[in-house]
Amino acid sequence: MKMDKLFNVKNNFSIKFILFFLSLFFFVSCNSTYTSKKQGYYKIDFPKRQYVKFDKPGFPYSFEYPAYATIDKDSLYSNRKGQDPYSINIDFSSLNGKIYITYKVIGETSIYQVKNAGGGYRDSIGKNIFQNLVNDCYNLTYKNDVKANSIEDSVMHTPNNITGIFFRLSGSVATAKQFFLSDTTHNFLRGALYFDATPNEDSLRPVNDFLQEDMKHIINTLQWK
């Protein structure tokens, strides 16, 4: 009889201990601080800044560009029918980035994409009017307005007495850095930085910031011929 009673006491003690332990674990779990892990991105080893001069014969402009970039003439904005032969790409293949440079002669003609009533586009020859070219730059920039958190534009005046506008866009947009430069009478040049990657402001910020300095160097060394 005593053994049965002792067993019951031990059994009750074990049950109480388990219940106490579980309640203590539940209390600690509910009151412990949860720390979320920040999403990380791969570290990028940026190249050392070195510049070389782009001064191709026949081109109406020259500038210095990074030695770790290459230049080709197949620009996104070059016309398919041989118009705008001075539009180029500055390709940063190691960083999956590319600056598209478009050049137009004010007063001459170029082929433009004009929207049809049905929603498609057709080629149309139009005159390069300075104010229209400026408006086109603003329209192309504000096409990103839906995804952009903000758009800032600032006036530039380079050491070579060339004036223009630099655009900075925040948010997960296709192009966060754009600019145009002109003498308002003959030369008009536009640049836009794009990446061969899904737009993500956080992951692209280091590369955007790095290449922005290269864009500034290109702008400050640009000269008309």
C-alpha positions, -999 to 999 in steps of 0.1 A, spaced: 0 0 0 28 24 8 46 15 -24 14 23 -44 11 56 -26 48 64 -32 44 56 -69 15 79 -72 34 107 -55 63 102 -79 40 100 -108 22 132 -98 55 149 -93 67 139 -128 36 152 -144 38 185 -125 75 188 -135 67 182 -172 39 207 -171 61 233 -154 89 227 -179 65 230 -209 49 262 -195 84 277 -189 95 268 -224 63 284 -238 69 316 -218 105 319 -229 96 312 -265 68 338 -265 89 365 -249 122 360 -267 132 386 -293 130 375 -329 157 389 -352 151 387 -389 181 381 -412 188 408 -437 189 398 -473 225 397 -485 240 402 -519 273 391 -535 302 414 -528 315 430 -561 352 436 -567 352 468 -587 380 475 -611 406 502 -606 396 535 -623 416 541 -654 405 561 -684 413 561 -721 402 586 -748 375 579 -774 384 601 -804 374 581 -835 380 599 -868 348 613 -883 329 613 -850 316 648 -840 326 643 -803 353 629 -781 355 619 -744 374 598 -719 358 564 -709 369 536 -685 396 513 -697 375 483 -683 347 492 -709 344 486 -746 327 507 -772 306 495 -802 283 513 -826 252 490 -823 233 513 -800 198 505 -788 187 539 -801 204 537 -835 180 536 -864 178 505 -884 182 523 -918 216 537 -911 205 570 -895 223 583 -864 257 567 -872 273 584 -842 252 566 -816 273 541 -796 273 518 -766 298 519 -737 297 483 -725 307 473 -690 304 435 -695 321 426 -662 293 446 -644 264 437 -667 259 474 -674 258 495 -706 256 532 -713 236 539 -745 248 570 -762 226 587 -787 238 616 -809 218 638 -832 226 669 -852 202 697 -845 184 709 -876 190 677 -896 166 647 -898 164 613 -882 140 584 -882 117 583 -852 92 557 -840 57 571 -842 28 554 -825 -1 543 -847 -38 546 -838 -39 508 -833 -11 509 -808 18 498 -830 48 519 -842 60 530 -876 91 547 -888 88 584 -896 114 609 -907 114 641 -885 135 671 -880 158 673 -850 145 703 -832 163 712 -800 132 716 -778 117 684 -792 149 665 -783 148 679 -748 111 669 -745 120 634 -757 146 630 -730 122 640 -703 95 617 -717 119 588 -718 129 595 -682 94 598 -669 84 565 -686 99 550 -654 76 571 -632 53 542 -623 81 523 -606 103 552 -596 101 564 -560 115 598 -570 131 615 -601 156 643 -597 171 664 -624 200 688 -620 216 713 -644 252 705 -654 279 729 -667 311 710 -677 347 722 -677 344 723 -715 315 748 -713 289 722 -723 255 724 -706 230 696 -699 207 678 -674 215 648 -652 186 626 -641 187 604 -609 159 579 -604 153 559 -572 134 527 -570 136 494 -589 137 511 -624 152 499 -656 176 529 -658 185 550 -627 210 573 -643 204 594 -675 217 626 -690 218 648 -720 243 674 -732 239 701 -759 252 734 -773 215 740 -783 225 749 -819 242 719 -835 251 690 -811 228 669 -789 239 638 -770 219 616 -746 232 589 -723 213 562 -703 227 535 -681 210 501 -683 217 467 -667 213 432 -681 194 422 -649 160 424 -632 157 459 -618 164 458 -580 174 490 -563 192 474 -534 213 449 -553 221 474 -581 229 503 -558 267 496 -555 271 492 -592 249 522 -600 270 544 -576 303 531 -590 293 537 -626 278 571 -618 313 583 -612 323 570 -646 294 588 -662 305 620 -645 340 616 -660 325 609 -695 304 641 -691 332 663 -679 356 652 -706 331 654 -735 341 678 -763 325 687 -795 346 687 -827 
